[in-house]
Amino acid sequence: MKNLAHHLHWLFACLFMLVFLRGNYSQETIKFGKIDIKDLKMSRCPFDSSADAMVLGDIGKTYFAYDEQEGFMMMFERFVRIKIFTKKGYPEANMEIPYYHSDKEVEKIVTLKARTYNLENGKIIETKVADESIFDEEVDAYWKNRKITFPGVREGSVVELKYIIRSPFLANMRNWYFQGNLPIGWSEYEVSIPEYFFYSKQASGSFPFAINENSTSQQHINQTTNQRGYSSYVVTHNISTSTVDYVDNISRFATKNVPAFKEEAFTSTINNYVSKIEYEFTGYKFPNGPLNSVNSTWEEIVKTLDEDADFGQQIKRGGVVKDIVNEIESKSKDPFGKMKLAYEYVQTTMKWNETNSKYPTTNLRNALQKKAGNSADINLLLVLLLRELGLSSDPVILSTREHGLVIKTFPSVSKMNYVIAVVTMDGKYYLLDATSRVRPYTMLSFECLNGDGLVISKETMRWIPLVQEEKYNTLFFAEMNILPEGEIKGKLIVSKSGYAGVNARNSFIREGTDKYKKSLKENLKSWSVEEIILENYENPEETVKDVYQLSSTDIVQVAENMIYLNVFLNLGQNSNPFQQEKRDYPVDFGCPQRDSYVYSYEIPEGYVVESLPESIKIALPEQGGTFKFFTSIAGNKIAVSSQLVINKTFFLPSEYLDLREFFNKITTKHAQQIVLKKV
């Protein structure tokens, strides 16, 4: 509800003409500009010695104020101080402040102070951030980032930032993260909410709070009225003052010495699991008035977005794509064919600016004219085109993997940051995301594979699973000759399809042919690579293939009359991706996985097989995954194959030990050797 502030201003002014006063807040333990020389002399984080930087303090406050001219305002203050230990920590001195705006209103950064501190000859040297190091970047139709680059940063520097945001958007209360990719010495967040406003609150994460307090504070509001009148041709003024009491509901949270969140393999985003507090505006109630709910259910969110001028109304303007519709209908009358042609048109015409959003940058007509835009520009344009072609299509909003999981019991439009298209046809549905030119229509972005998406439709509110049939597929196929003097040579073909193929194509486009081939060679350090042929990189619907001609004198070991070699030439599953003995958060593969190896070895004349690894077949509980390994001998040929299939994409912490042991067995098998003996 983008005009909520003015709406509440009018209602509340009519009822009370009240003025909100800011409550009292606890004294900050650290203050902007008051630098302790001990912080500058500190050489490492006292509770996380491997850190390249640390947050010394991060203190935030949200409270409400009232202005007779502007209405109700939400105030957000933040002060953060960061210590840089190493050169790898330098990027932490590039900060950004997200702020929200609409066509008529904007959050205002009313205060911004930024400093760098260094220790020189025993003295603290302060450097202010220059105006040219502060600039705005547009994210989408509603969000901008104010970016700050701190000057003079070096090993040992301390940087600090303080800002205040004045917001008319009462629905946009800031969430707070007590844990992140840096260790945090002290983190504190205090929220003061007048009794008239309601927010749902959700705390999550495993790290305990040092402070977790809820309290109330009796406040009062002084209202002054000036009544103007006339008496005997004289203008009179009658000034009166009244007081209204109200209650502030105050929550205060703090953590101390929180280590950086350590990611392991197959984690969607740390934001899902770190300690945090999230708020969502649910409504307001004035004295003697009814409770007014605001997007407190998913049904209300769907209705709001469908009627939103910057979302649902954008896909009801068919004139934008009239010429494109005529072009596609001249090529195909078949619904499925029209769907593919529409997808291919948007995919090849529009260039994604790599920004995720559920709202267009401005509007779809402008995006089409520029042939570029964010994810909403592209995929809402696709929905519009599909609808104008007579197909049943709706937008689907979702949260990307980096943005975090959506909790269905906690309705929140702010948790959604991406939009795709769904087409329903002949009892089936197709999920389409046209932001990439290297993905076939059957695949969403890997970042979209994150739980369920919410269909925005007038017909019915429904959720759709985002993980479909596409897998992350790799196949290693090798035909090798083992020579008696200890050399091995032959052909290796690495095939990649599904999400593995998309990743390969993206790398190829990003790096170019020569650099990409060089990076492939770097993965084969023990080999002499005579030739690499790249196949099918141009067609998204084909399997990518890297064809190598290889030789090596390092892979095979000869000892007297014996030859030893790793069963997959050191190219298999060489390490367990799950190293920790326990894991407190889930394992998320994102999509099903299939890794296959099919190797053939020609035995040198005069040698026989002394030993081969034994064949095995193992499975995870409830067929969450399977591993098959086989070896055989036929004449002078050895055949070895391995196939790992992960069917289940999400494993709970209680299932972690089974998964870890499963991969231990795989890495053990892939580490075994083939032994040949001279006869």
N, C-alpha and C positions, 0 to 999 in steps of 0.2 A: 504494500500500500504506500505508493511513493509520496502522496500528499498527506500522509498521516499527521505530520507535525502541524500543518495548518488546520486540519480538521479538528485535532484535539485542542489547538489554540482557541478556535472559535467556540467549541463546546464548553471548554473549561472557563473561558472568559465570560461567557454568558451565565455560567453557574455561579462563579465565585469572583472572577477578576483577580485571581491569586498571583502572587509573586513568589517563586521558589528561591530559597536561599541555600547556598551550598552548606553542607554539614561540616563538622570538624573531622579531620583525618589525623591518623596517628603520625607522629614525627618520623620522617624518613631517617634511616640509619646512615645513608650516604646521600650527599647533595651535589648537584651539578656545580662544577668549578672548584670543589673542595677535594683536591687530590692528595692522598697520602703518599709520601715518598716511598713507603714500603711497597706500594703497588707497582711503582716504576722499577724498583730493584728486584722484584720477584722474577725468578728465572724459569719457574715451572709451576703448574697447577699443583697445589698441595695435596689434592685428593685424586688426581688423574694425571700422572706424570707424562703420559704420552701425548697430551693435548698440544696442538699448535697454537691455540688461543683459548681463552675462557671468558665467560661472562662474569664479571665481578659482582654486578648487581643489575637487576631488572625489576623496576617498580612501576606498577600501573594503577590507575584509578579511573573508575567511571562513576559519574554523578549527574544529576539533572539540575538545570537552571531554567529560569523563565524570563523572557524578555517581552515587554509589552508590545514592541514593534514586530518582532520575529516569531513569537510564540515559544513553545517548549523546545528546549535545546538539550541534547545529550552531550556531555563533556567527557572527553577521554584524554587523560594525561599519561605520558610514558617517559621514563628516564632509564636509559640503558648505558652501562659502562663496560667496555670490553678491553681485555689485556691481550696483546699480541706477543707470542713467544718466538715463533719461527717465521721464516719466509713463506712457508705453506699457509700460515695464518693470515697473510696479507689480505686475501679476498674478504675476510670478515670485516674489513674497514670500508666495504661498500655496502651501504644500508639503503633500504627503501621503506617508504611510508605509503601504504595503500589508502586511498580515500575515495569516497563514493559521490556520485553526482547524478542528477536527472536533467531533463531539459530546462527546468525552471529553478532548481535549487542545487546547492553543492555543499559538501562538507568543507569547512575552512580550516586550514592549518594556521591557527592564529598566533602560535609561538613556535619557533624552531631555533634551537641553539645546538651547534656542533663544534667540537674541539678535538684537537690531537695534542697529546702531552708526551714530551720526551725528556729524558734526563741527560743534561749536558754539563760536564764539569761540576757535578754535584748539585746543579740547579734545575728546577723544573721549568721547561720551556713550553709555553702554550702557543698553539697555532690555530687560528680560527678558520673555519671552512669558508672559502670565498663563494660569492654568489654564482660564479660561473661553474662551480662544482656541484650546484644544486639545480636539477632540471626535472621536468615532468615527462612522463611517458604514458601514452594512452593504451589501456589494456582492452577495454571494450566500451560499449555504449554507456556503461555505468561506473566503471572503475578506472582510476588512474593511479600511477605510482609516482611519488616524488622520490627521486634518487639522489643520494648524497655520497660523494666520493671524498674521503678524508685525506688531507695533505700530509706529507712528511712522515708517512708510516714506515717504521722499520722495526727490527727485532727489539722488543722491550717497550714499544709504544703502548699508550693507553688512549683509547678513543671513547668519547661519550656523546650521547645525543639526547636531547630533551625536546619534546614537542607537545602541543595541546591541539586537539581537534575539536571543533565546535560543529555539531551535527544536528540538522533538522530531522534526520531519519531515525526515529525512535526504534525502528525495527532492527537497526544495524548495531546492536551492542557487540563490542569486541570480545572475542574469546581470548583465553590466556593459556600459554604453553609454559609449563614449569620445567620442561625437559626438551632437549633438542640435540643437534649434532655437536654442540659444545658443552663442556661442563659448566655448571652455573653455581656460583657461590651463594647468592641469595636471590630469590625470586618472590615477588609479593604482588598480589592483586586484591584491590578492595573495590567493592561495588555497592553503591548506595541508591536504593530505588524507592521513590515515594509510594505510599500505599495504594495509589490509584492505578498503578501500572503493573502488569503481570508478565513474567518471563519464566519459561521452564529452564531448569538448570541441570546440567549433567556433568559429573566429575568422573574421570576415567584415568587409567594408568595404575601401575603397581607401586610407584614410589610414594612413601607416606608424606603427609603434610606435617611441617613443623608447627604451623598455625592453621587451624580450621575453626573459625568463629562465626557465629551468627548472633546478631544483636539488633536492637531497635533503638531509635533515638527520637525523642519528642522534639518536634520542630514547630515553628509558627511562621505564619506568613502575614505580613502587614500589607493591607490594601488601602490605598489612598484614593479618594474620589473627590473631584472638583465639580460642584454643581454651580452653574452660572444662572443668574436671574436678574430681574429688573425691578426696581422699587423707586417710584417717584422720579423716573427718567434717569436713575443711577444704576449702573451695572454692578451687581453684587456677586461675590464668590463665596460659596459655602464649602469649605474643605473639611472632610471627615476622614477618620482613620478607623479601620476595623482589623481585627486579628482573627485568623483561622488557624487552628491547631491541626497538625497532621503528623504521621509517623513515617520515618525513614526506615526501611528494612536494609540492614547492612550485613554484608558477607565479607569476610577477610580470610585470605588463604596465603600461605607462604611455605616455601621449601628452602632447605639449606644443604649446600654441598652435594648437589645432584650431579653424578657423573654423566658424561655424554652417552646418549643411547647408542649402543653398539649393534649395528646391523649385521645379520648373518645372511646367507644366501636365501633367495626366494622370499623377500619381504616386499610387500606392496609399497608401503610408506611408513616412516616412523611415526607420522601423525596419528596413525591408528592406535598406537600402543604407548605413547609417552603420556606422562601425567599432565592433565589439562582440565580446564573448566570451559564448558560451552554454554552459551545462552541463546534462547530463541524467544522472540516476542510473541505472546499468545493473546493479549487483549488488554482492555482497560475498563475501569468501572468508577464512575463518579458517585458521590453520595446521593442516595435515593434514586439512582439510575440503574439500568440493567447492565449485565456483563456483556461487553462487546468483544467477541472472539475475532482474532485476526490470524488467518492461515494456521489455525491450530490443528487442522487435519490435512491429510494428503488430498482429500477431495476438494478442500478449499483452495489448496495450492494449485491443483489442476485447473479449477475454475478461474482463478486469478490470472494464471499465465495464458489461458485460452483467450481471455478478454483483454490482455495487455497489449497496448499499442506497439510495444517493442518486441513482442513475441507472437502471440496468436494472430493479431491483426496483420502482421507482416506476411503471413502465408495465405491471405485472402485477397491479394492484389494481383489477379491473374494477368493484367496487362503487361506486367514486367517481363513475362516470358512468352508472350504471344507468338513472336517470330520463331522462337526455339520449338514451341509446340508444333507449329506447322511443318517445320523441317523434320522433326522426328516422326510425325504421323505420315509424312510422305515416304518414309523408309520402312515403317512397320505398322501393321494394324493389330498385331498380336500383343496382348497385355505384357507377357513376360519379355518379349522383344523390346517393347517400349520402355519397360523398367530398366533394362540393361543399357539402352541407348541414352536414357536420361542420366543414368549414373555416369556413363562414359563421357557425356557432354560436360557435366559439372566437374568431373574429375580432371579432365584434360584442359578445361577452359579456366577454371579458378585456381589460383595459387594460394595455398594456406600460409598465413604469416606466422605460424607456429604458436599462436595464442589460443588458449582454451577459453570458451565462454558459452553461456547459454543465451546471450543476447547479441544481436548484430552490432557491428562497430557503429554504424549510423542507421542505414536501412538497406534493403536488398537491392533496390534499384542502383544505388551508389556502388554497392559491392560488385554488381554485375558489370557496371560501366568500367570499374577499375580492374575487373577480372582478378580480384584478390580480396582476402579478408580473413577473419578468424573462423573458428569451427562453426559458430552459429551462422555467420554469413553464408558459408558454403552449404551446410546441411539443411538449413531452413529454405535456402534457395532450391535445394533438391526436393524437399517436401512440396514446395509450391509448384514446381515443374511436374512432379508426379501427379499431383491432384488435378492440374490443368490437363493432363493427358488422360484423365478419367480413371485413375487408379486410386485405390483406397490406401491413403498414406497419412501418417501422423508423425509429429515430432516425439522423440523420446529423450527425456532429460536424465542425466546420470552424473555420478561423481567419478572422475578418473582415479586410477590407482594412486597417483601421487597426491591427489586431493584428499583421499581417505574414504573409508567405508561409510555407507549410508545406514543409519540405524532406523529401521522402519517404525519403531515405537517412539521416535523423537522427530516428528515432522519438521522439516527445515528446508526451505527453498535455497538458503545460502549454502547448504551442503552439496548442491548440484552445480557443476561448473562446465558442463559439456552437453551438446545436443546432437543426436543422430536421427535418421529417418527409419521408419518401419513401414513396410508395404505388406498388406494382407491380400493373398491371392490363392484361390482354389483350396481354401482350408489351411494354407501354410502362411508363415510370415517370414519376411526377409529383413534383416537389419543391415542398413547401408550407412557407410561413412566415407564420403568422397574427399576427405582432406589430403589423401596421399595418391600420387600418380603411380606408385609401385605396388598397390594392393588391388587384388581382384575384388569384384563386388561381393564375393562370399565372405569377406573378412572385415572385421572392425579393426580399428587401431588396437594394438596390444594394451595401450593405456586405458582403453574402455572396458577391458575385461575385469570388472570389479563389482560383483554382486548382481543386482537387478537394476533395470532402468524403468522409469515411470513414464507411461504413455500419456501425452497431453491430448485428450480427446473429449468432446462433449458427450460421446456415447456412454462411456463407462470408465471408471478409474481402474487401471490394471498395471501390474508389474510384469516385466519380461526378463527372463534370464539372459545375461549378456554373453556368457560363454557358450559358444556354439560348437560345431563339429571340428573346426580347423585346429590342427595340432602344430606343435613345434617339432618338425621332422628333420632329422639328419641321417644320412646313410654314407658310411665309409666302405668303399669297394676297392679291394687291392688284389692285383695279380703280381706276385713277386718271384724272382729267381734267387735262390741262395747259392752263392759261389763258394767253393771249398776254401779259398784263401781268406774268407771273412768279409767279403763284400756282398751286398744285397742290392738288387736293382729291379725296376719294373714300373708299373702304372698304378697310380692312386686316383680314384674318382670320388670326390666329395659332393654329394647331392643334397640340396637344401630346398625344402618346400614348406608351405604354410608360413608360420611366423619366422622360421629360420631363413626362408627365402626372402621375406620382406626385409629382415635385418641386413642380409647380404646386399640386396639391391640398394638400400639406403646408404650403406657404407661405400658401395661402388660409386654412387652418384656424388656423395660428399667428398670422396678422396680422389676420384679420377682413376683411369686405368692403371697408370704406372705406379702411383702411390698405393693403390689397392693391391696390386700384385706383390709389391714390396712387403706390405703388411702380412699377406698370406705366406710369403717366404719366411718371415720372422717367426712364424709358428712352427717351422720345420728346421730348427736350429741344427739338428744332427744330420741333416740331409743336404746333398747337393741337388739343387733343383735345376734340371736341364731345360724344362719348358713348362709353362702354365697356359692352358687354353681355357677361356671363360665362355660358357655357353648359356644361352637363354636369359641373359640379364635384361633384355629389352621387353620381353613379353611377361606381364605380371601373372598370367595364368599357366606359365610353364615352370618346370622344376629347374632351379639354378644348378649348374654343374661346374665344378673346378676340376680340370683334368691335369694331373701332374705326371711328368716323367722324372723319376727319382733314382738316386743311388746313394749309398752310404757305406762307409767302412767303420762307422762308430756304433751301429746298431747291433751288429753280430759280434759275439766274442768267440774266438777260437782258442781252445786250451788242449794241447796235445792232439788226441784223436776225437775230441768232442767239439760240437758247435752249440752255442746257446743264443737264444734270441727271445725277446719279449713277445708274448702271444699276439699283441696288436702293434708291435713295433713302436712302443711308447706313445702311441697316438690315441689310446683308449681312455677310460675313466681312471685317471691316475691318482686322484685324491677325492676324499669324501667332502662334499660341500657343507656337511653338517658337522662342525668341529666341537661345538660346545657340548658338555655332558648333559645339560638340560636347557630347555628353552621355555621362556615365559610367554611367548606370543606365537601365533600360528605360522605354519609354513604355507606360503601361497605361491604355487607354480604359475598361476595366471591362466594357463590353458593346458590341455593334455600334451604329453611329451612322448616322442618315440625316437630313440637313438639306436641305430643298427650298425653292425660291423659284419662284413662278409669278406674274409681274406682267404686267398689261395696261395700256397707256397709250393714251388717246385724244388724237390730235394736234390742236392748235387749228386752226381754219379759217385758210387762207392760209399754212400752213407745210408743209414737206416734210422728210423725213429727210435730213440731210446725211451723217451717219455713224452706224453702229452697231458695237458690239464684235463681233469675229468669233466664230463658234461654234467650240468646241473640245471634245475628249474626251481625257482622260488617265487613266492608271492607275498604281497602285503595282505593284512587282514581285509576281509570284505572286498577282495579284488581291487584294492586301491592302486595296485601296480604289480607288474610281473617282470621277471628277469629270466631269460633263457640263454644258456651257453652250451654250444655243441662243438665237438671236434671229431674229425674222421680222417682216415687214410685210404686213398685209392691209388694203387700203383706208386708212382713217385710224387704224388700230390697230397699235400695236407690241406684240409679245409677247416676253417675256424669261423664260427659265427656267434654273434651276441646280439640280443635284442632286449632293450629296456623300454617298457611302456608304463607311463604314469597316467592312469585313468582318472584318478581323483585329483582335483586341483587344489584342495584346501584341507590341510591337516591341523587338527587342534594340538595344543601343547601336550595333552595326554597321549597323543599318538606319535610324539616326536621320537621316543626311544626306539620304537619299531622301525620308523623311517631311517633313523641313523644307523641301526644295525643292518637294515636292508642294503644301504649304500656301502657299508663296511664290507659286506660279502661281495658286492660288485667290484669294488676297488681291489679286493684281495684276488679275485679271479682274474681281473685284467692285468694284475701284476705278475702272474705266473709265466713260466717259460716253456718254450719248446726246446727239447734237447735231442740233438742228432749225434750219432756215433759212427765213426769210420769203421768199415768192416774189411 
